[in-house]
Amino acid sequence: MNLTKGKNGRKIILLMLVLALGVFAGACEKAEEPSEVEVVAKINDVEITKDEFYSYLLQQNGPEVLEALILEKMIMMEMEANDIEVSDEALQEELNEMKNSYGGEEAFQEAIQYYGFTEASVMNNIKLNLGIEALMEPYIDITEDEVLQYFIQNKEEFDTSEQVNASHILVDTEEEARDIKQQLDDGGDFAELAAEYSKDASNAQQGGALGFFGKGRMVAPFEEAAFGMEPGEISDPVQTDFGFHIIRVEDKTEAQETKLEDVSDEIKDILKQEKMNSAYSVWYEDVQEKYKVENFILNN
């Protein structure tokens, strides 16, 4: 899984080590003067102490984690020097986007627990990335010609194709499908019949609702029937490899050709993300010259 998903496919610059710092650094904390040996694990009577655990973590990952901490501190110092503040509203918006990308609160919590993260460390990562994006602004130049060329090359992605919003009831035999169609013709409720008869468990309890879809999403016989109907129409049985469908078209939208002015800001954001990596490299070289960094782990 990728914890760095965000609005408009935001590309996260910082290493995942930064996100893990809250967990990893906490695990590496060493008591100054422990009153007694702290045991973190046992195999039969053999003990693993906290000091052994700390030393092992330091040997295995110490340099990388320290480099990530140095980077984090430099970013925070640069944000302060450039009067960059990340509002609580911006943080929450990004967090909500991330949760939505995982399918909701429950799935998001499962993901961060799986990786050993906390919501606090995720929020810290979001703050750092919003901050570094702001720091990158002077290093990124996007011209109107670049926006135009991107639009021309990717116009089909922005145009809206014809869409159909449909529901269906799926059964095994044509006889069942014709019986359901007759019930509908006699005034039966489509949603109730879908819940009772449809074998498509993914939507039967939602009245067979499939939502909007464009051409190429459904199998050919189903698609041909759905796009050939008008809103409110109910089909006769339609056979596919899955069985027999009764289809009801809820709504339709016509294809629309997108104009450049409608997506200019979106394209600028896409181009900004594409240029972020190279801009980051230049920024990192510049910022390293501003600070005296003494790395005692690497020097030992």
C-alpha contacts under 8 A as a table, 3 or more apart, distances in Angstrom:
res1	aa1	res2	aa2	distance
1	M	111	A	7.41
2	N	5	K	6.29
3	L	98	M	7.52
3	L	111	A	7.98
3	L	112	I	7.74
4	T	10	R	7.66
4	T	11	K	7.37
4	T	12	I	6.09
4	T	98	M	7.47
5	K	9	G	6.28
5	K	10	R	6.37
5	K	11	K	7.54
5	K	98	M	5.83
5	K	101	S	6.92
6	G	9	G	5.48
6	G	10	R	5.07
6	G	11	K	7.95
6	G	94	E	6.49
6	G	97	E	5.67
6	G	98	M	5.34
6	G	101	S	7.38
7	K	10	R	5.62
7	K	94	E	7.08
7	K	97	E	6.21
7	K	98	M	7.90
8	N	269	D	7.75
8	N	270	I	7.45
10	R	273	Q	6.78
11	K	273	Q	6.27
12	I	129	N	6.56
13	I	129	N	7.04
13	I	276	M	7.76
13	I	277	N	6.90
13	I	280	Y	7.63
14	L	17	L	7.91
14	L	18	V	6.54
14	L	129	N	7.05
15	L	18	V	5.67
15	L	19	L	7.50
15	L	68	A	7.42
16	M	19	L	5.16
16	M	20	A	6.39
17	L	20	A	4.92
17	L	21	L	6.07
17	L	64	E	7.72
17	L	65	V	6.50
17	L	68	A	6.36
18	V	21	L	5.20
18	V	65	V	7.80
18	V	68	A	5.67
18	V	69	L	7.09
18	V	72	E	7.18
18	V	125	N	6.83
19	L	22	G	6.97
19	L	117	F	7.66
19	L	121	S	5.89
19	L	122	V	6.25
19	L	124	N	7.40
19	L	125	N	5.36
20	A	23	V	5.41
20	A	24	F	5.81
20	A	25	A	7.99
20	A	116	G	7.99
20	A	117	F	6.48
20	A	121	S	7.04
21	L	24	F	5.01
21	L	25	A	5.21
21	L	26	G	7.63
21	L	65	V	7.17
21	L	68	A	7.97
21	L	69	L	7.53
21	L	121	S	7.52
22	G	25	A	5.69
22	G	26	G	6.03
22	G	117	F	7.73
22	G	118	T	7.93
22	G	121	S	5.51
23	V	26	G	5.29
23	V	27	A	6.34
23	V	116	G	7.01
23	V	117	F	6.30
23	V	118	T	7.59
23	V	121	S	7.62
24	F	27	A	5.09
24	F	28	C	6.31
25	A	28	C	4.96
25	A	29	E	6.37
25	A	65	V	7.95
26	G	29	E	5.40
27	A	54	Y	7.70
28	C	54	Y	5.35
28	C	57	L	7.09
28	C	58	L	7.78
29	E	54	Y	7.61
30	K	50	K	7.86
30	K	51	D	7.34
30	K	54	Y	7.19
31	A	34	P	5.59
34	P	37	V	6.83
34	P	38	E	7.98
37	V	49	T	6.69
37	V	50	K	7.54
38	E	49	T	5.58
38	E	50	K	5.52
38	E	51	D	7.86
39	V	42	K	7.58
39	V	47	E	6.38
39	V	48	I	5.75
39	V	49	T	4.25
39	V	50	K	5.78
40	V	47	E	7.75
40	V	48	I	5.88
40	V	49	T	5.54
40	V	50	K	5.66
40	V	53	F	7.78
41	A	47	E	6.02
41	A	48	I	5.14
41	A	49	T	7.11
42	K	45	D	6.39
42	K	46	V	5.51
42	K	47	E	4.48
42	K	48	I	5.97
43	I	46	V	5.09
43	I	47	E	6.53
48	I	52	E	6.44
48	I	53	F	7.04
49	T	52	E	5.22
49	T	53	F	6.27
50	K	53	F	4.93
50	K	54	Y	6.05
51	D	54	Y	5.07
51	D	55	S	6.12
52	E	55	S	5.12
52	E	56	Y	6.12
53	F	56	Y	5.21
53	F	57	L	6.25
54	Y	57	L	5.20
54	Y	58	L	6.11
55	S	58	L	5.02
55	S	59	Q	6.20
56	Y	59	Q	5.15
56	Y	60	Q	6.11
57	L	60	Q	5.17
57	L	61	N	5.71
57	L	62	G	6.43
58	L	61	N	5.56
58	L	62	G	4.08
58	L	63	P	7.59
59	Q	62	G	5.82
61	N	64	E	5.55
61	N	65	V	6.13
62	G	65	V	5.28
62	G	66	L	6.01
62	G	297	I	7.44
63	P	66	L	5.16
63	P	67	E	6.11
63	P	297	I	6.29
63	P	298	L	6.31
64	E	67	E	5.14
64	E	68	A	6.25
65	V	68	A	5.01
65	V	69	L	6.16
66	L	69	L	4.96
66	L	70	I	6.12
66	L	297	I	7.98
67	E	70	I	5.07
67	E	71	L	6.19
68	A	71	L	5.04
68	A	72	E	6.11
69	L	72	E	4.98
69	L	73	K	6.18
70	I	73	K	5.21
70	I	74	M	6.22
71	L	74	M	5.12
71	L	75	I	6.18
72	E	75	I	5.17
72	E	76	M	6.30
72	E	128	L	7.47
73	K	76	M	5.11
73	K	77	M	6.12
74	M	77	M	5.00
74	M	78	E	6.03
74	M	287	V	7.84
75	I	78	E	5.08
75	I	79	M	6.06
75	I	128	L	7.20
75	I	131	G	7.51
75	I	132	I	6.78
76	M	79	M	5.02
76	M	80	E	6.24
76	M	128	L	7.58
76	M	131	G	8.00
77	M	80	E	5.15
77	M	81	A	6.10
78	E	81	A	4.90
78	E	82	N	6.04
78	E	135	L	7.77
79	M	82	N	5.21
79	M	83	D	5.97
79	M	84	I	4.83
79	M	85	E	7.16
79	M	131	G	6.43
79	M	132	I	7.90
79	M	135	L	7.24
80	E	83	D	5.03
80	E	84	I	6.08
80	E	85	E	7.78
81	A	84	I	7.78
84	I	131	G	6.80
84	I	134	A	7.34
85	E	131	G	7.46
86	V	90	A	6.54
86	V	91	L	7.02
86	V	127	K	6.48
86	V	130	L	7.06
86	V	131	G	6.86
87	S	90	A	5.22
87	S	91	L	6.38
88	D	91	L	5.07
88	D	92	Q	6.09
89	E	92	Q	5.16
89	E	93	E	6.08
90	A	93	E	5.09
90	A	94	E	6.28
91	L	94	E	5.31
91	L	95	L	6.16
91	L	123	M	6.96
91	L	126	I	6.69
91	L	127	K	6.55
92	Q	95	L	4.96
92	Q	96	N	6.01
93	E	96	N	5.14
93	E	97	E	6.23
94	E	97	E	5.02
94	E	98	M	6.21
94	E	126	I	7.17
95	L	98	M	5.04
95	L	99	K	6.20
95	L	123	M	7.16
95	L	126	I	7.62
96	N	99	K	5.04
96	N	100	N	6.10
97	E	100	N	5.13
97	E	101	S	6.21
98	M	101	S	5.10
98	M	102	Y	6.66
98	M	108	F	7.89
99	K	102	Y	5.29
99	K	103	G	6.50
99	K	104	G	5.19
99	K	105	E	5.78
99	K	107	A	7.77
99	K	108	F	5.44
100	N	103	G	5.00
100	N	104	G	5.01
100	N	105	E	7.61
101	S	104	G	7.40
102	Y	105	E	7.95
102	Y	107	A	5.86
102	Y	108	F	5.57
103	G	106	E	7.94
103	G	107	A	6.03
103	G	108	F	7.27
104	G	107	A	5.68
104	G	108	F	6.21
105	E	108	F	5.15
105	E	109	Q	6.17
106	E	109	Q	5.25
106	E	110	E	6.29
107	A	110	E	5.10
107	A	111	A	6.23
108	F	111	A	5.07
108	F	112	I	6.40
109	Q	112	I	5.37
109	Q	113	Q	6.10
110	E	113	Q	5.19
110	E	114	Y	6.07
111	A	114	Y	5.11
111	A	115	Y	6.52
112	I	115	Y	5.21
112	I	116	G	6.02
112	I	117	F	4.91
112	I	118	T	6.29
112	I	119	E	7.46
113	Q	116	G	4.89
113	Q	117	F	5.84
113	Q	118	T	7.07
114	Y	117	F	7.71
117	F	121	S	6.40
117	F	122	V	7.15
118	T	121	S	5.27
118	T	122	V	6.38
119	E	122	V	4.98
119	E	123	M	6.11
120	A	123	M	5.06
120	A	124	N	6.21
121	S	124	N	4.97
121	S	125	N	6.20
122	V	125	N	5.01
122	V	126	I	6.24
123	M	126	I	5.01
123	M	127	K	6.19
124	N	127	K	5.09
124	N	128	L	6.22
125	N	128	L	5.15
125	N	129	N	6.16
126	I	129	N	5.15
126	I	130	L	6.10
127	K	130	L	5.23
127	K	131	G	6.04
128	L	131	G	4.98
128	L	132	I	6.05
129	N	132	I	5.03
129	N	133	E	6.06
130	L	133	E	5.15
130	L	134	A	6.37
131	G	134	A	5.16
131	G	135	L	6.30
132	I	135	L	4.81
132	I	136	M	6.12
133	E	136	M	5.04
133	E	137	E	6.63
133	E	276	M	7.94
134	A	137	E	5.45
135	L	138	P	7.08
136	M	139	Y	5.30
136	M	140	I	6.56
136	M	276	M	7.21
136	M	279	A	6.46
136	M	280	Y	6.67
136	M	283	W	7.12
137	E	140	I	5.44
138	P	141	D	7.61
139	Y	279	A	5.56
139	Y	282	V	7.83
139	Y	283	W	7.30
140	I	272	K	6.91
140	I	275	K	6.77
140	I	276	M	7.43
140	I	279	A	6.43
142	I	146	E	6.59
142	I	147	V	7.49
142	I	268	K	6.99
142	I	271	L	7.26
142	I	272	K	7.36
143	T	146	E	5.23
143	T	147	V	6.56
144	E	147	V	5.03
144	E	148	L	6.21
145	D	148	L	5.02
145	D	149	Q	6.10
146	E	149	Q	5.15
146	E	150	Y	6.13
147	V	150	Y	5.25
147	V	151	F	6.20
147	V	264	S	6.85
147	V	267	I	6.27
147	V	268	K	6.51
147	V	271	L	7.90
148	L	151	F	5.08
148	L	152	I	6.21
148	L	260	L	7.49
149	Q	152	I	5.12
149	Q	153	Q	6.15
150	Y	153	Q	5.16
150	Y	154	N	5.99
150	Y	155	K	7.98
150	Y	267	I	7.35
151	F	154	N	5.23
151	F	155	K	5.22
151	F	260	L	6.81
151	F	267	I	7.41
152	I	155	K	5.31
154	N	157	E	5.60
154	N	158	F	7.15
155	K	158	F	5.35
155	K	159	D	6.38
155	K	258	T	7.75
156	E	159	D	5.19
157	E	160	T	7.93
158	F	257	E	7.88
158	F	258	T	6.03
158	F	263	V	7.71
159	D	255	A	7.63
159	D	256	Q	5.99
159	D	257	E	4.85
159	D	258	T	4.92
160	T	255	A	5.34
160	T	256	Q	4.96
160	T	257	E	6.40
160	T	258	T	7.18
161	S	214	G	6.50
161	S	215	K	7.95
161	S	254	E	7.01
161	S	255	A	4.30
161	S	256	Q	6.46
162	E	214	G	6.04
162	E	215	K	7.44
162	E	252	K	7.48
162	E	253	T	5.67
162	E	254	E	4.68
162	E	255	A	4.22
162	E	256	Q	7.72
163	Q	212	F	5.96
163	Q	213	F	5.36
163	Q	214	G	4.63
163	Q	215	K	7.39
163	Q	252	K	5.68
163	Q	253	T	5.14
163	Q	254	E	6.68
163	Q	255	A	7.43
164	V	211	G	7.80
164	V	212	F	5.16
164	V	213	F	5.54
164	V	214	G	6.51
164	V	226	A	7.14
164	V	227	F	6.66
164	V	249	V	7.10
164	V	250	E	7.68
164	V	251	D	6.02
164	V	252	K	4.53
164	V	253	T	6.54
165	N	210	L	6.88
165	N	211	G	4.92
165	N	212	F	4.04
165	N	213	F	6.49
165	N	249	V	6.05
165	N	250	E	5.32
165	N	251	D	5.00
165	N	252	K	6.04
166	A	209	A	6.30
166	A	210	L	5.67
166	A	211	G	6.03
166	A	212	F	6.86
166	A	226	A	7.26
166	A	247	I	6.84
166	A	248	R	5.62
166	A	249	V	4.35
166	A	250	E	5.21
166	A	251	D	7.06
167	S	207	G	7.04
167	S	208	G	4.82
167	S	209	A	4.18
167	S	210	L	5.33
167	S	211	G	7.36
167	S	247	I	5.84
167	S	248	R	5.27
167	S	249	V	6.49
167	S	250	E	7.16
168	H	194	A	7.28
168	H	207	G	7.88
168	H	208	G	4.92
168	H	209	A	6.67
168	H	210	L	7.45
168	H	245	H	6.20
168	H	246	I	5.41
168	H	247	I	4.41
168	H	248	R	6.13
169	I	193	L	7.68
169	I	194	A	5.16
169	I	197	Y	7.16
169	I	198	S	4.81
169	I	199	K	7.64
169	I	200	D	7.51
169	I	204	A	7.46
169	I	208	G	5.94
169	I	245	H	5.48
169	I	246	I	5.13
169	I	247	I	6.67
170	L	177	A	7.79
170	L	194	A	7.93
170	L	197	Y	7.57
170	L	198	S	4.69
170	L	199	K	5.60
170	L	200	D	6.09
170	L	242	F	7.93
170	L	243	G	6.51
170	L	244	F	5.67
170	L	245	H	4.62
170	L	246	I	6.69
171	V	174	E	7.85
171	V	176	E	6.57
171	V	177	A	6.34
171	V	197	Y	6.96
171	V	198	S	5.72
171	V	199	K	5.92
171	V	243	G	5.87
171	V	244	F	5.40
171	V	245	H	6.57
172	D	176	E	7.24
172	D	242	F	7.86
172	D	243	G	4.91
172	D	244	F	6.01
173	T	176	E	5.37
173	T	177	A	6.45
173	T	243	G	6.68
173	T	244	F	6.16
174	E	177	A	4.96
174	E	178	R	6.10
174	E	237	P	6.66
174	E	239	Q	7.97
174	E	244	F	5.99
175	E	178	R	5.21
175	E	179	D	6.22
176	E	179	D	5.13
176	E	180	I	6.29
177	A	180	I	5.17
177	A	181	K	6.17
177	A	237	P	5.74
177	A	244	F	6.28
177	A	245	H	6.81
177	A	246	I	6.58
178	R	181	K	4.95
178	R	182	Q	6.15
178	R	236	D	7.36
178	R	237	P	6.48
179	D	182	Q	5.14
179	D	183	Q	6.37
180	I	183	Q	5.00
180	I	184	L	6.27
180	I	193	L	7.45
180	I	246	I	7.97
181	K	184	L	5.03
181	K	185	D	6.15
181	K	236	D	6.82
181	K	237	P	7.70
181	K	246	I	7.01
182	Q	185	D	4.94
182	Q	186	D	6.15
183	Q	186	D	5.01
183	Q	187	G	6.50
183	Q	188	G	5.20
184	L	187	G	5.12
184	L	188	G	4.33
184	L	189	D	6.58
184	L	190	F	6.70
185	D	188	G	6.97
188	G	193	L	7.39
189	D	192	E	5.40
189	D	193	L	6.20
190	F	193	L	5.21
190	F	194	A	6.07
190	F	207	G	6.79
191	A	194	A	5.05
191	A	195	A	6.23
191	A	204	A	7.98
191	A	205	Q	7.86
191	A	206	Q	7.10
191	A	207	G	3.73
191	A	208	G	6.67
192	E	195	A	5.16
192	E	196	E	6.24
192	E	207	G	6.61
193	L	196	E	5.00
193	L	197	Y	5.85
193	L	198	S	7.51
193	L	207	G	7.81
194	A	197	Y	5.40
194	A	198	S	4.91
194	A	204	A	5.32
194	A	205	Q	7.18
194	A	207	G	5.32
194	A	208	G	5.62
195	A	198	S	6.22
195	A	204	A	4.74
195	A	205	Q	4.84
195	A	206	Q	7.32
195	A	207	G	6.04
195	A	208	G	7.41
196	E	204	A	7.83
198	S	201	A	7.31
198	S	204	A	5.70
198	S	208	G	7.49
199	K	204	A	7.14
200	D	203	N	6.13
200	D	204	A	5.78
200	D	208	G	7.66
201	A	204	A	5.32
201	A	205	Q	7.46
202	S	205	Q	7.89
203	N	206	Q	5.10
203	N	207	G	6.62
203	N	208	G	4.79
203	N	209	A	5.93
203	N	210	L	7.15
204	A	207	G	5.41
204	A	208	G	4.58
204	A	209	A	7.59
205	Q	208	G	6.86
206	Q	209	A	5.84
210	L	213	F	7.91
213	F	217	R	6.51
214	G	217	R	6.08
215	K	218	M	7.16
215	K	223	E	6.91
216	G	219	V	7.52
216	G	220	A	7.90
216	G	223	E	7.78
217	R	223	E	7.91
218	M	222	F	6.40
218	M	223	E	5.53
219	V	222	F	5.64
219	V	223	E	6.08
219	V	240	T	7.37
220	A	223	E	5.11
220	A	224	E	5.95
221	P	224	E	5.21
221	P	225	A	6.27
221	P	238	V	6.97
221	P	239	Q	7.02
221	P	240	T	6.36
222	F	225	A	5.33
222	F	226	A	6.16
222	F	238	V	6.67
222	F	239	Q	7.73
222	F	240	T	7.01
222	F	245	H	7.89
223	E	226	A	5.14
223	E	227	F	6.01
224	E	227	F	5.52
224	E	228	G	6.07
225	A	228	G	5.17
225	A	229	M	6.52
225	A	235	S	7.46
225	A	238	V	7.55
226	A	229	M	5.51
226	A	247	I	7.03
226	A	248	R	7.82
226	A	249	V	6.55
227	F	230	E	7.89
229	M	233	E	6.24
229	M	235	S	7.93
229	M	249	V	6.74
230	E	233	E	5.67
230	E	249	V	6.48
230	E	251	D	7.65
230	E	252	K	7.58
231	P	248	R	7.79
231	P	249	V	4.91
231	P	250	E	5.04
231	P	251	D	4.91
231	P	252	K	6.65
232	G	248	R	6.57
232	G	249	V	5.64
232	G	250	E	5.77
232	G	251	D	7.65
233	E	248	R	5.74
233	E	249	V	5.83
234	I	246	I	6.97
234	I	247	I	5.58
234	I	248	R	4.37
234	I	249	V	6.75
235	S	238	V	7.45
235	S	246	I	5.69
235	S	247	I	5.20
235	S	248	R	6.43
236	D	246	I	6.18
236	D	247	I	7.71
237	P	244	F	5.82
237	P	245	H	5.42
237	P	246	I	5.23
237	P	247	I	7.90
238	V	244	F	5.37
238	V	245	H	4.98
238	V	246	I	6.50
238	V	247	I	7.87
239	Q	242	F	7.73
239	Q	243	G	5.79
239	Q	244	F	4.51
239	Q	245	H	6.35
240	T	243	G	5.45
240	T	244	F	6.36
240	T	245	H	7.77
249	V	252	K	7.75
258	T	262	D	6.77
258	T	263	V	7.69
259	K	262	D	5.44
259	K	263	V	7.10
260	L	263	V	5.55
260	L	264	S	5.75
261	E	264	S	5.21
262	D	265	D	7.86
263	V	266	E	5.15
263	V	267	I	6.17
264	S	267	I	5.18
264	S	268	K	6.24
265	D	268	K	5.08
265	D	269	D	6.32
266	E	269	D	5.17
266	E	270	I	6.34
267	I	270	I	4.98
267	I	271	L	6.15
268	K	271	L	5.12
268	K	272	K	5.97
269	D	272	K	4.93
269	D	273	Q	6.29
270	I	273	Q	5.24
270	I	274	E	6.34
271	L	274	E	4.95
271	L	275	K	6.23
272	K	275	K	5.23
272	K	276	M	6.06
273	Q	276	M	5.01
273	Q	277	N	7.76
274	E	277	N	7.06
275	K	278	S	5.76
275	K	279	A	6.15
276	M	279	A	5.04
276	M	280	Y	5.90
277	N	280	Y	5.06
277	N	281	S	6.47
278	S	281	S	5.23
278	S	282	V	6.64
279	A	282	V	5.28
279	A	283	W	6.14
280	Y	283	W	4.98
280	Y	284	Y	5.91
281	S	284	Y	5.18
281	S	285	E	6.36
282	V	285	E	5.28
282	V	286	D	6.31
283	W	286	D	5.06
283	W	287	V	6.03
284	Y	287	V	5.18
284	Y	288	Q	6.08
285	E	288	Q	5.35
285	E	289	E	6.80
286	D	289	E	5.55
286	D	290	K	7.10
287	V	290	K	5.24
287	V	291	Y	7.01
288	Q	291	Y	5.69
288	Q	292	K	7.77
289	E	292	K	7.65
295	N	298	L	5.68
295	N	299	N	6.26
296	F	299	N	4.96
296	F	300	N	6.03
297	I	300	N	5.36
